Amino acid sequence: MVVSIQQKDRLKKAAFFFAGLGHLQPMLLAATNSDYLLDRFLLERRCSSEYVSRMVTSFIFIEIIATVLIAGFAVCLGLYPDFFSKISREKEEDFRGYLTVAIQWIIFLGYVQIFFAFTRGGEKGHIQWFYYSILFQHFFTCIIGAGIGFIDVDRALWYLMTLPMSPVLIFFYQMLIHLWARKKGLAYPAYLVVKNQIWLGLVNSFMVMTLWTIAYFPGLYNSQPIPDVVEIKIEFDKTDSYDCTTSGPNRVCMLVGSSKGPPQGYTCYRHTPDISGHFKGRKIIVKEICKGCSKNGIKNVSFPEHEFCTCVEVYRSTAKREWVLVKLLMEDGSVYYYCPRSNSGWCVGKLSSANKLENGKLQEILKEINDGNGGGNKIKDSGEFQSKLLNQASQQGATANNTTSYADEIVLNISNTTNYVCQSEGSNKTDIIVTVTEDKTLVPSALREQYTCYTHQPSVSCKLDETLRDKKGQPYPLYTTDDTFRNTKVDHMHVYCKIADGSRVDLLVIVTDDGSRHYYCQNEYGQVTGTKLNDGRYVSDECLKNLLILIQVGDGKLYGNGLRGLNSGNQYSETIQDGNKPKETSSSSPHSLTLDIGNRYPYICTNNGYKDNVKTLISVEGKMEPQICSKYTKFVHRLDSGYKSCIDSLKHINDYLDLKPCISDLVDEVAVYYEGGNPIKDPLLICIKKSKYDSSKSKNEDTYSYYCKGKDKCWYRYVYKEGESCKKVNTELNTLLNLLKDNPLTNNNYSSVNGAKLQSDHANYDYWKVLGNHDGGSWWNPLYWRLSGTFMPLFMHGLAVGAMGSIYPHLVPKTLVSAKHSGTFNITSMFLAPLPHIFNLFLAETKSPAFAGVDWIVKPWYLAWLLYIPYFLSFLLIIFNIHYPRRNACCYIRSHTWLAFLIMLFVSFINEILLAVGRGGIMTQRSGNIRLGGNREGLKNDHSLFNKIAPLMSLSYIPFWLTTSPMIKSYAHSVDQYLSDKDRIFWPTSCCGFWSSFGYWCKCGCHGLYTSLPKLLTFNMRTALTHKDDRLFVLVTSDLPKEEWFTDW
């Protein structure tokens, strides 16, 4: 079955949610269940104390090894990218998903084995498998924690946000277990607590495993990808948000809000597509405008098939409460207008970006629509509406003669220089907007002072009426006896006009939806004749120049047979040699293009999945630029219609280019630079030109980006910046091409091309190369390693997470100081833990000048690594004290409380500092990063949210450790001690209700914490479980002084 990207993402988020709830399960399992089980094994003589000591020590080192492995994995990704390229990078997320599923299966099987070891008999094999299961639990839990960015950085926030909930849920779990145990009359609920905790871990692990398996299992279901261009419908009578999707499982939401400053007497509602999340960077095409869910919408008028909409404005009169106008605001700054007509239909009109209706002019239009000219008659048809729009816009020097079609064909007026309407009286009765744009670049450079070119493009493709219209509206028939475009639809038409003679039309180039071109001009008898340009023929700039000169000499006519001889000889067109014939391309998306930059001549891109697989003509023009020497050639690829387009991919001959990042947004043209005039060689440089309409300046702002080939055959993006603008490389273009001719662009050589301007616009394109590229030299020499900005904080955070899990907080004070001082340490460290996160919140979120915008490989972030010196020294001392407690250094530390306290402070407080610093760097570096090629969306999480909740997460652990440290047994002991002095008649039962029971147990717990806090924090957890008087503390040898034993004092 087919599901949406959003549904699959929700499934993954649910898996992360339950994984987050189970985050503390392995820790509780190791610190609680393992203690209880090992004590059972000890009492039943199923294992020895040495076995237990060896197992607990293994916990410490297995997690350190896991942390080192995850860091080593990152190093391998950076140093050996070719080895890992065998894994499809297009399936990168699936690879990480499969890794996550495998890890979760292992964790689940570990829980199953622990359950068997807990419930079954005393066979030695169960103990051995229990040991291995615990190690697996710790190993993979540490990998998930340290490498959370590797597994699924997009949804890591869902995993981490559940951590503050875990202490609260565990508290409720303990409370309910005690309620149930007291109701059943169980004197010692510890066994029941541990057993149920194992069951909870088993169920939770099973849910996570199942969800992740469903989300990532190949072939279980196919997620329909979100295309670059999304088709939507507009419900103009809506005043709140609604679903505007036309088809497919991926749903787009339309956000509706009131617009500021509408004309007096009218209310304006602004409909804006929500293009955040998975739809970030997608473009919108309006396919339908309706009224609610009914079919009574805007009909018999065209909607723009080839243009992209940014938002919609709908006007309603406050007096009559009628919907009077719908405006489609397009990406290029133009506006489509729709209004009701007098005969209950709708009219359509369009103004270009150069014509804007201010509120005063717009109010005049609205008044005519709503009230008429005093007689109550509204606008009659689209032609009248378009004329009124142009009059109000006061477009100077523009000609717009509307046309009328009496068949299901469009009639074009070749004399128009601005947008106009073809009104239809045929069976479909659809009024079609024709957009007219002037483009002098289509004229040969030698004739641009004498000629100009206007491109007429209907908003929808339809058959062309062979009788065109001229300036006076008179018929301008085409003699098509030698042509074959009658059965095709017209996509656009180029009209070449002689400027000096009143814009006399000298040449027509008709492009149909199959990508073919048809050339027409007047012959010596005044007939407009022509034919189709055959495949394998090409009208070069020189041929077009000669053709226009001959027509100019003939006073607008081409003597002889006219253009019927277009395909004969080399006068009007040339033959393309067999080795240079262009190769057609195809795109899987109906509105995106695949460009073959190896083509020297115009070619066709087939848009699969769009109606009847419409073919789009891509024009290619070879140019010589004055700022580069003659040995370099530039070829420009763009839509022949001049419209912008989305680029699906680039290919050269038979190979697709691996672009990092992929080309996003709308593109005007793609320029490719080659050495010499033969594009069969590998290209040197690719230039992407984009333009965006700036409403404040009422003009298009051009931006340029450049792709240069790296050593790994990938193409990396650079920009040439002047201030905040991405400009075109002019004076230094020749220098850049000379560099690229010999070597790929690297950090070592691109600085010579004015490095202050030419720069990589993102330091980490390749998600796999977390460490960075290797710039020459031997692979083992660290001097040649170039660390990326993402790797540094990720590595710091991973080490901190791994170290935090290797020695449990309740274990550290027991090995160094007395119970009294360890209680003081625990309390202090708990309240100090949130401080680094609070400082990070202030520094990162308030954009402190000392930290904002600073690269991670330079100061001051780099100084945080110095904290690892006392950090690891403290760890070594703790581990050394566990195994060699009688050594002089260990005795000295234990005899000097201040020194032991300082060591523990480094372990706890500095760990939180490294977590905060690393976490802030990860979120800063990865926010907004665009993933590898294809149609990958950017990272969409608001990573600053994680910085905001980090202090809350640390604060939430204060009640957690107060109520559970050392885990569940101490809490049970505290409550039991408080209840032992109470009359059982006051204990809550099932008839008391949940809230009264909840209040009673909270009161008991708080009183127990208040009266016996030091004991609670340092109580020997094994005594309460085994119910024995002997103290089984196997982490420290039994020959220690008795006063250092951990007794119930």
DAKA-V515918 format. One record per helix or strand. SS is the DSSP state (2 for helix, 1 for strand). FROM is the first residue (numbers start at 1). LEN is the number of residues. If there is no record, write none. Layout:
ss=<SS	SS>
from=<FROM	FROM>
len=<LEN	LEN>
This chain:
ss=<1	2	2	2	2	2	2	2	2	2	1	1	1	1	1	1	2	1	1	1	1	1	1	2	2	1	1	1	1	1	2	2	1	1	1	1	2	1	1	1	1	1	2	1	2	1	2	1	1	1	1	1	1	1	1	1	1	1	1	1	1	2	2	1	1	2	1	2	2	2	2	2	2	1	1	2	2	2	2	2	2	2	2>
from=<2	5	25	49	81	89	124	148	163	190	222	229	242	245	253	266	277	283	301	309	323	335	346	359	382	403	410	413	420	431	440	445	451	462	467	475	485	489	504	517	528	537	541	557	562	574	578	585	592	603	615	632	645	655	658	666	669	685	699	714	725	733	750	758	774	782	785	789	809	819	861	888	897	930	938	944	967	984	990	994	1013	1021	1042>
len=<3	17	19	31	4	31	23	14	22	27	3	7	2	1	6	8	3	8	1	9	8	6	6	13	12	3	1	1	5	8	3	3	8	3	3	5	3	10	9	7	5	2	13	2	4	2	3	3	5	5	9	8	8	2	3	2	7	10	11	9	3	10	3	3	1	3	1	18	7	27	23	8	30	1	1	21	13	3	3	18	6	6	3>
